[in-house]
Amino acid sequence: MIITKSEPFTSAEILQLRAEFDVYIKTVIDVKRKVCSAGMNRHFEGEQILLQQGCKQHDLWGGGIDLETNEIDFNSSINIRPRDNNTKNEIQSEEIRNRYKVLTEFFFQTIL
């Protein structure tokens, strides 16, 4: 189940987001508008939802949370965007990584 919102996820919603992988939740976050789409099988699914809601491609970044270790990762094929100076799956900009991390901690504050 994919849930997209600009407020923290509730414990009940996090249980729903676990349905796809159980121990891992994929996320796509608009680091400018502070909106998160989570729970998808593939990052592009969340990316498409956010684009349809008016988000801009250069503000969307993908990654996820390992629920066993509570580690946030910054790895997604949607992050490969040479025009935005990101040539790898990992978010390369420290500024964007930090914003992504802070926002992930905000959206998942009930578990992180």
Secondary structure, DSSP 4 states (H G I P E B T S, - for coil): --EEESSPPPHHHHHHHTTTTSSEEEEEEETTTTEEEE--SSHHHHHHHHHHTT--GGGEEEEEEETTTTEEE-B-GGG-BGGGTB-SSB---HHHHHHHHHHHHHHTTTT-
